[in-house]
Amino acid sequence: MLFSITLLPPVIIDLLYQEGAAYAFFDSYLILLCLGFLLFLPVRNKGSDLRLRDGFVVVVLFWLVLGLAGAIPLYLHDSLDISITDAIFESISGLTTTGATVITGLDALPHSILFYRQELQWLGGMGIIVLAVAVLPMLGIGGMQLYKAEAPGPVKDAKLTPRIAETAKALWYIYLGLTVACAFAYWLVGMDVFDAVSHSFSTIANGGFSTHDASIGYFDNHATEIVAIVFMFLGGVNFALHFTAVRTKSLKSYFRDSEFLLYAMMLITISVLSIYTLYIQSEYHDFSDAFREGIFQAVSIASTSGFVTADYSNWPVFIPVLLLFAGLVGGCAGSTGGGIKVIRLLLLIKQGQREIMRLIHPNAQVTVKIGKQPVKNSIIDAVWGFFAAYVALFVLMMLVLMFNGLDQITAFSAVAATISNTGPGLGDVIFNYAGLSDFNKLLLCFSMLLGRLEIFTVLVLFMPAFWRK
């Protein structure tokens, strides 16, 4: 019922632009409102505390059910003329902030449809920061217990509600503030109000949907790209750090955080390597062009935003592959970025260092630390478990896609781009996913949900033990 309200802004936009597309959204609004009300009626007087076990079901259903609900206006709209599979793909891609699309000819579409796609990503981003900072640490997903003590809000036994309500409020203020700042900055550098607001939605959510086929490249404006780089970077930072910085009115919290420092260092390194390769291999004869294109694509793909200003698949092959792997690492935990998260990479590196030290000094007690805090072995085990599951599912889905007719590059990059919630792949999926079969699209929808919900949240529902009383 609440989600149905989000279909009204596109109705208002259509009335402003007089493009005759409002009916699809208003009909969808009525369908979802009535359906929600019918489901709500039988249980309206029942109340019980949500326990951790319920959290898994709620989290998965949140993205799955709203992903399916969000597909309705896309399917009902005549000018899109897309199948139900394509509508579901586009909707789930939006809500998971993946940014993979099956729609072409964006520049000719009604403003209401364009705005709705951006709005889906923004709403998905709002859900993701609460999921990442408040819910997953409590559910103990893949080592994210590290953040149990850091999020604002109280913790009361095993109940989810009090913690999430306070955390959500604090984080959404930050999220809203960054969105407004981003929209204003885009407007200042030359975008019209519609494009500025629309792109601020997908930039802060690290989504990558655009209102133009050429993405950010459509504007061909240095200043626009700088604004995008700044806010894509900020979207990939743990929102609990933004909260701390605002509350203490100090930037020290960023520079004390090991994950943030590694994230910044990774983006700088990938940018330098991209710029160097583009210039040395004469892809761009002017260094300023190499610098501009290299840094934008590096930050966009590594933060899993997925905006583009150039066809990077035609660059020296080192760069597309480097960017694809950077997207697999993704942003910080507690950010709107996808991937395995920088904190897990940091823990894997430190665990590797510990094993080498143990070979040199078999009797030494070597402690893994993040900052100055020791990390429990159970958390390191959880991260290794997450990484193993991530790789195994990646390989399995890639093999299924290849069995179903895709070449190696397309299959590998499609899984990499969806499970990391980055969006653009390589091969046949560099620009969009429209050419894939329905089965492949649905498999990639599953891949998006797996990546967004941190693998185990979804897998646990397939375990018979979970459903036993």
C-alpha positions as CSV (number, residue, x, y, z in Angstrom):
1,M,0.0,0.0,0.0
2,L,2.9,2.4,0.9
3,F,4.7,1.5,-2.3
4,S,1.6,2.3,-4.4
5,I,2.0,6.0,-3.3
6,T,5.3,6.1,-5.2
7,L,3.4,5.7,-8.5
8,L,1.7,9.1,-8.0
9,P,4.8,11.4,-8.7
10,P,5.0,10.0,-12.3
11,V,1.3,10.7,-12.7
12,I,1.9,14.4,-11.7
13,I,4.9,14.6,-14.1
14,D,2.9,13.2,-16.9
15,L,0.2,15.8,-16.3
16,L,2.9,18.6,-16.3
17,Y,4.3,17.4,-19.7
18,Q,0.9,16.3,-21.2
19,E,2.3,13.1,-22.7
20,G,-0.7,10.8,-22.1
21,A,1.2,8.2,-20.0
22,A,-0.5,8.8,-16.7
23,Y,-3.1,6.0,-17.0
24,A,-0.5,3.2,-16.7
25,F,0.7,4.6,-13.4
26,F,-2.7,5.5,-12.0
27,D,-4.1,2.1,-12.9
28,S,-1.1,0.4,-11.3
29,Y,-1.5,2.6,-8.2
30,L,-5.2,1.4,-7.8
31,I,-4.2,-2.2,-8.4
32,L,-1.5,-2.2,-5.8
33,L,-3.5,-0.1,-3.3
34,C,-6.4,-2.5,-3.5
35,L,-4.2,-5.6,-3.4
36,G,-2.3,-4.3,-0.4
37,F,-5.5,-3.4,1.4
38,L,-7.0,-6.9,0.8
39,L,-3.9,-8.5,2.2
40,F,-3.8,-6.1,5.1
41,L,-7.5,-6.5,6.2
42,P,-7.3,-10.0,7.7
43,V,-4.3,-9.2,9.8
44,R,-4.9,-5.5,10.7
45,N,-5.5,-6.1,14.4
46,K,-2.6,-8.6,14.9
47,G,0.7,-7.4,16.3
48,S,3.9,-9.2,17.2
49,D,7.6,-8.3,17.5
50,L,9.8,-9.2,14.5
51,R,12.5,-11.6,15.5
52,L,15.8,-12.2,13.7
53,R,14.4,-15.3,12.0
54,D,11.6,-13.2,10.5
55,G,14.1,-10.7,9.2
56,F,15.4,-13.0,6.5
57,V,11.9,-13.5,5.1
58,V,11.0,-9.8,5.3
59,V,14.2,-8.7,3.6
60,V,13.9,-11.1,0.7
61,L,10.2,-10.4,0.2
62,F,10.8,-6.7,0.3
63,W,12.9,-6.7,-2.8
64,L,11.2,-9.6,-4.5
65,V,7.6,-8.5,-4.0
66,L,8.3,-4.8,-4.7
67,G,10.4,-5.7,-7.7
68,L,7.4,-7.6,-9.1
69,A,5.0,-4.8,-8.1
70,G,7.2,-2.2,-9.7
71,A,7.0,-4.0,-13.0
72,I,3.3,-3.5,-13.4
73,P,3.3,0.2,-14.7
74,L,6.2,-0.7,-17.1
75,Y,4.2,-3.6,-18.5
76,L,0.9,-1.7,-18.8
77,H,2.5,1.2,-20.7
78,D,1.8,1.0,-24.4
79,S,4.8,3.1,-25.6
80,L,7.3,0.7,-24.0
81,D,5.7,-2.5,-25.5
82,I,7.8,-4.9,-23.4
83,S,7.2,-8.4,-22.2
84,I,6.4,-9.2,-18.5
85,T,9.9,-10.7,-18.2
86,D,11.5,-7.4,-19.5
87,A,9.3,-5.4,-17.1
88,I,10.4,-7.5,-14.1
89,F,14.0,-7.3,-15.2
90,E,13.9,-3.5,-15.4
91,S,12.1,-3.1,-12.1
92,I,14.4,-5.4,-10.1
93,S,17.4,-3.8,-11.8
94,G,16.1,-0.4,-10.6
95,L,15.2,-1.5,-7.0
96,T,18.5,-3.3,-6.5
97,T,20.3,-0.2,-8.0
98,T,22.0,-2.5,-10.6
99,G,21.3,-0.2,-13.6
100,A,21.2,-3.0,-16.2
101,T,18.5,-2.1,-18.7
102,V,16.5,-3.8,-21.5
103,I,14.9,-0.5,-22.7
104,T,16.3,1.4,-25.7
105,G,15.3,4.7,-27.2
106,L,15.2,6.5,-23.8
107,D,15.4,10.0,-25.4
108,A,12.0,9.4,-27.0
109,L,10.2,8.0,-23.9
110,P,7.6,10.0,-21.9
111,H,9.1,11.9,-18.9
112,S,6.9,9.9,-16.5
113,I,8.5,6.6,-17.5
114,L,12.0,8.1,-17.3
115,F,11.4,9.6,-13.9
116,Y,9.9,6.3,-12.6
117,R,13.0,4.4,-13.5
118,Q,15.1,6.9,-11.6
119,E,12.7,6.9,-8.6
120,L,12.9,3.0,-8.4
121,Q,16.7,3.3,-7.9
122,W,16.4,6.1,-5.3
123,L,13.8,4.0,-3.3
124,G,16.0,1.0,-3.6
125,G,19.0,2.9,-2.3
126,M,17.0,4.1,0.7
127,G,16.2,0.5,1.5
128,I,19.7,-0.7,0.9
129,I,21.4,1.7,3.4
130,V,19.1,0.5,6.2
131,L,19.5,-3.1,5.1
132,A,23.3,-2.7,5.1
133,V,23.8,-0.7,8.3
134,A,20.9,-2.0,10.5
135,V,19.5,-5.3,9.3
136,L,22.4,-7.4,8.0
137,P,24.7,-6.8,11.0
138,M,21.9,-8.0,13.3
139,L,21.2,-11.1,11.1
140,G,25.0,-11.8,11.1
141,I,25.3,-11.9,7.3
142,G,28.8,-12.6,5.9
143,G,30.8,-10.9,8.6
144,M,28.8,-7.7,8.8
145,Q,28.6,-8.1,12.6
146,L,31.6,-5.8,12.5
147,Y,29.1,-2.9,12.2
148,K,26.8,-4.0,15.1
149,A,28.2,-1.5,17.4
150,E,28.6,1.4,14.9
151,A,25.1,2.1,13.7
152,P,23.0,4.7,15.6
153,G,20.1,3.4,17.6
154,P,19.5,1.0,20.5
155,V,19.7,-2.7,20.4
156,K,17.1,-4.6,22.4
157,D,17.4,-8.4,22.7
158,A,16.5,-10.0,19.4
159,K,13.8,-7.6,18.2
160,L,14.5,-5.8,14.9
161,T,12.1,-2.9,15.2
162,P,13.6,-0.3,17.7
163,R,17.1,-0.5,16.2
164,I,15.9,-0.1,12.6
165,A,13.4,2.7,13.2
166,E,16.0,5.0,14.7
167,T,18.8,4.0,12.3
168,A,16.5,4.4,9.3
169,K,15.5,8.0,10.3
170,A,19.1,9.0,10.9
171,L,20.4,7.5,7.6
172,W,17.5,8.8,5.5
173,Y,18.2,12.4,6.6
174,I,21.7,11.9,5.3
175,Y,20.5,10.2,2.1
176,L,17.9,12.9,1.4
177,G,20.5,15.7,2.1
178,L,23.0,14.2,-0.3
179,T,20.3,13.8,-3.0
180,V,19.2,17.5,-2.7
181,A,22.9,18.6,-2.8
182,C,23.5,16.4,-5.8
183,A,20.4,17.7,-7.7
184,F,21.4,21.3,-6.9
185,A,24.9,20.8,-8.1
186,Y,23.7,19.2,-11.4
187,W,21.4,22.1,-11.9
188,L,24.2,24.6,-11.3
189,V,26.4,23.1,-13.9
190,G,23.7,23.2,-16.6
191,M,21.2,20.3,-16.4
192,D,17.6,21.3,-16.6
193,V,15.5,20.6,-13.4
194,F,14.1,17.3,-14.6
195,D,17.5,15.8,-15.5
196,A,19.1,17.2,-12.4
197,V,16.6,15.6,-10.1
198,S,16.4,12.4,-12.0
199,H,20.2,11.9,-12.2
200,S,20.6,12.8,-8.5
201,F,18.3,9.9,-7.7
202,S,20.5,7.4,-9.5
203,T,23.8,9.0,-8.6
204,I,23.3,8.8,-4.8
205,A,21.9,5.3,-5.1
206,N,24.9,4.3,-7.2
207,G,22.3,3.0,-9.7
208,G,23.3,4.1,-13.1
209,F,20.0,4.6,-14.9
210,S,19.9,7.7,-17.0
211,T,17.2,9.6,-18.9
212,H,19.3,9.4,-22.1
213,D,20.7,6.5,-24.1
214,A,24.2,8.1,-24.0
215,S,24.0,8.3,-20.2
216,I,26.2,11.1,-18.7
217,G,28.0,11.3,-22.0
218,Y,24.8,13.0,-23.4
219,F,25.7,16.2,-21.6
220,D,29.4,16.3,-22.8
221,N,30.2,18.6,-19.9
222,H,33.3,18.5,-17.7
223,A,31.5,20.1,-14.8
224,T,28.6,17.6,-14.9
225,E,31.1,14.7,-14.9
226,I,33.0,16.2,-11.9
227,V,29.7,16.5,-9.9
228,A,28.8,12.9,-10.8
229,I,32.3,11.6,-9.7
230,V,32.0,13.4,-6.3
231,F,28.6,12.0,-5.5
232,M,29.2,8.5,-6.9
233,F,32.2,8.4,-4.6
234,L,30.2,9.6,-1.6
235,G,27.4,7.1,-2.4
236,G,30.0,4.3,-2.2
237,V,31.1,5.4,1.4
238,N,29.5,3.8,4.5
239,F,26.5,6.0,5.4
240,A,27.2,5.5,9.1
241,L,30.5,7.5,8.5
242,H,28.5,10.3,6.8
243,F,26.2,10.3,9.9
244,T,29.2,10.5,12.3
245,A,30.7,13.3,10.2
246,V,27.5,15.3,10.3
247,R,26.9,14.7,14.0
248,T,30.5,15.6,15.1
249,K,30.9,18.3,12.4
250,S,34.3,16.8,11.6
251,L,35.9,14.8,8.7
252,K,38.2,12.8,11.1
253,S,35.8,9.8,11.2
254,Y,36.6,9.2,7.5
255,F,40.3,9.2,7.9
256,R,40.2,6.9,10.9
257,D,38.3,4.3,9.0
258,S,40.4,1.5,7.4
259,E,37.7,0.6,4.9
260,F,37.3,4.2,3.7
261,L,41.0,4.6,3.2
262,L,41.3,1.4,1.2
263,Y,38.3,2.3,-0.8
264,A,39.8,5.8,-1.7
265,M,43.2,4.2,-2.4
266,M,41.6,1.6,-4.7
267,L,39.7,4.3,-6.7
268,I,42.8,6.4,-7.1
269,T,44.9,3.4,-8.2
270,I,42.3,2.2,-10.8
271,S,41.9,5.7,-12.1
272,V,45.7,6.2,-12.5
273,L,46.1,2.8,-14.3
274,S,43.2,3.6,-16.6
275,I,44.5,7.1,-17.5
276,Y,48.0,5.8,-18.0
277,T,46.9,2.9,-20.3
278,L,44.6,5.2,-22.4
279,Y,47.4,7.8,-22.9
280,I,50.3,5.4,-23.4
281,Q,48.5,3.2,-25.9
282,S,47.3,6.3,-27.8
283,E,43.6,5.7,-27.3
284,Y,43.5,9.5,-26.5
285,H,46.3,11.6,-27.9
286,D,45.4,14.5,-25.6
287,F,46.3,13.8,-21.9
288,S,43.3,15.9,-20.7
289,D,40.9,13.6,-22.6
290,A,42.6,10.5,-21.3
291,F,42.4,11.9,-17.8
292,R,38.7,12.9,-18.1
293,E,37.5,9.6,-19.6
294,G,39.8,7.4,-17.5
295,I,38.8,8.8,-14.1
296,F,35.1,9.0,-14.8
297,Q,34.8,5.3,-16.0
298,A,37.0,4.2,-13.1
299,V,35.0,5.8,-10.4
300,S,31.7,4.9,-12.0
301,I,32.3,1.2,-12.4
302,A,34.4,0.7,-9.2
303,S,31.6,2.4,-7.1
304,T,29.1,0.2,-9.0
305,S,27.2,3.2,-10.4
306,G,27.5,2.2,-14.0
307,F,27.2,5.7,-15.7
308,V,29.3,5.9,-18.8
309,T,30.7,8.7,-21.0
310,A,32.5,6.5,-23.5
311,D,32.3,3.0,-25.0
312,Y,35.0,1.5,-22.7
313,S,34.6,-2.0,-24.2
314,N,36.7,-0.8,-27.1
315,W,39.5,0.4,-24.9
316,P,42.7,-1.7,-24.5
317,V,41.4,-4.9,-23.0
318,F,43.3,-4.4,-19.7
319,I,40.9,-1.6,-18.7
320,P,37.5,-3.2,-19.2
321,V,38.6,-6.3,-17.3
322,L,40.2,-4.2,-14.5
323,L,37.0,-2.2,-14.2
324,L,34.9,-5.4,-14.1
325,F,36.9,-6.8,-11.2
326,A,36.9,-3.4,-9.5
327,G,33.0,-3.5,-9.7
328,L,33.1,-7.0,-8.1
329,V,34.8,-5.5,-5.0
330,G,32.4,-2.5,-5.1
331,G,31.8,0.1,-2.4
332,C,32.1,0.1,1.4
333,A,29.7,-1.8,3.6
334,G,26.8,0.4,4.6
335,S,26.9,2.2,1.3
336,T,24.6,2.0,-1.7
337,G,27.4,0.4,-3.7
338,G,27.3,-3.2,-4.6
339,G,30.0,-5.9,-4.9
340,I,31.6,-8.0,-2.1
341,K,32.4,-4.8,-0.2
342,V,35.8,-3.3,0.6
343,I,35.7,-4.3,4.3
344,R,35.5,-8.0,3.3
345,L,38.5,-7.6,0.9
346,L,40.4,-5.9,3.7
347,L,39.6,-8.8,6.1
348,L,40.6,-11.4,3.4
349,I,44.0,-9.6,2.9
350,K,44.6,-9.4,6.6
351,Q,43.7,-13.1,7.1
352,G,46.1,-13.9,4.2
353,Q,48.9,-11.9,6.0
354,R,48.2,-13.8,9.2
355,E,48.5,-17.2,7.5
356,I,51.9,-16.2,6.0
357,M,53.0,-15.0,9.5
358,R,52.0,-18.3,11.0
359,L,54.1,-20.1,8.5
360,I,57.1,-18.1,9.5
361,H,56.3,-18.2,13.3
362,P,54.2,-21.3,13.9
363,N,53.8,-20.6,17.6
364,A,52.9,-16.9,17.3
365,Q,49.5,-15.6,18.3
366,V,48.6,-13.2,15.4
367,T,45.5,-11.1,15.8
368,V,43.6,-9.7,12.8
369,K,42.7,-6.1,13.5
370,I,40.6,-3.5,11.7
371,G,41.9,-0.1,12.8
372,K,42.9,-0.9,16.5
373,Q,40.0,-3.3,17.1
374,P,40.7,-7.1,17.0
375,V,38.3,-9.1,14.8
376,K,36.8,-12.3,16.1
377,N,37.6,-15.5,14.3
378,S,33.9,-16.2,13.8
379,I,33.6,-13.0,11.7
380,I,36.6,-14.0,9.6
381,D,35.1,-17.4,9.1
382,A,31.8,-15.7,8.0
383,V,33.7,-13.6,5.5
384,W,35.5,-16.6,4.1
385,G,32.1,-18.5,3.9
386,F,30.6,-15.5,2.1
387,F,33.5,-15.3,-0.4
388,A,33.3,-19.0,-1.1
389,A,29.5,-18.9,-1.7
390,Y,29.9,-15.8,-3.9
391,V,32.6,-17.4,-6.1
392,A,30.7,-20.8,-6.3
393,L,27.4,-19.1,-7.3
394,F,29.2,-16.8,-9.8
395,V,30.7,-19.8,-11.6
396,L,27.5,-21.8,-11.5
397,M,25.4,-18.9,-13.0
398,M,28.1,-18.2,-15.6
399,L,28.1,-21.9,-16.7
400,V,24.3,-21.9,-16.9
401,L,24.3,-18.8,-19.2
402,M,27.0,-20.4,-21.4
403,F,25.0,-23.6,-21.6
404,N,22.1,-21.5,-22.6
405,G,23.9,-20.0,-25.6
406,L,26.0,-17.0,-24.4
407,D,29.7,-16.7,-25.2
408,Q,32.3,-16.6,-22.4
409,I,32.8,-12.9,-22.3
410,T,29.1,-12.0,-22.3
411,A,28.3,-14.7,-19.7
412,F,31.2,-13.8,-17.4
413,S,30.5,-10.0,-17.6
414,A,26.7,-10.4,-17.3
415,V,27.0,-12.3,-14.0
416,A,29.8,-10.0,-12.8
417,A,27.7,-6.9,-13.6
418,T,24.5,-8.2,-12.0
419,I,25.8,-10.0,-8.9
420,S,27.9,-6.8,-8.1
421,N,25.0,-4.5,-9.0
422,T,27.1,-2.6,-11.4
423,G,25.0,-2.7,-14.6
424,P,27.0,-2.5,-17.8
425,G,28.9,-5.6,-18.8
426,L,31.0,-6.5,-21.9
427,G,30.3,-8.4,-25.1
428,D,26.5,-8.5,-26.0
429,V,25.6,-6.7,-22.7
430,I,27.8,-3.6,-22.9
431,F,24.8,-1.3,-23.6
432,N,21.7,-3.3,-22.7
433,Y,20.4,-6.8,-22.0
434,A,17.5,-6.7,-24.4
435,G,19.0,-9.4,-26.7
436,L,19.1,-12.1,-24.0
437,S,16.5,-14.9,-23.7
438,D,13.8,-14.7,-21.1
439,F,15.4,-17.5,-19.1
440,N,18.7,-15.7,-19.0
441,K,17.1,-12.4,-17.9
442,L,15.3,-14.2,-15.0
443,L,18.5,-15.9,-14.0
444,L,20.2,-12.5,-14.0
445,C,17.3,-11.1,-11.9
446,F,18.1,-13.8,-9.3
447,S,21.8,-12.8,-9.6
448,M,20.9,-9.1,-8.8
449,L,18.9,-10.1,-5.8
450,L,21.7,-12.4,-4.6
451,G,24.2,-9.6,-4.9
452,R,22.0,-7.0,-3.3
453,L,20.9,-9.2,-0.4
454,E,24.4,-10.4,0.4
455,I,24.0,-14.1,-0.8
456,F,23.2,-15.8,2.5
457,T,20.0,-13.8,3.1
458,V,18.5,-15.5,0.0
459,L,20.2,-18.9,0.4
460,V,19.0,-19.4,4.0
461,L,15.4,-19.5,2.7
462,F,16.3,-22.6,0.6
463,M,17.4,-24.6,3.7
464,P,14.8,-27.0,5.1
465,A,16.1,-26.4,8.6
466,F,15.1,-22.7,8.4
467,W,11.4,-23.6,8.1
468,R,11.3,-26.1,10.9
469,K,9.7,-24.9,14.1
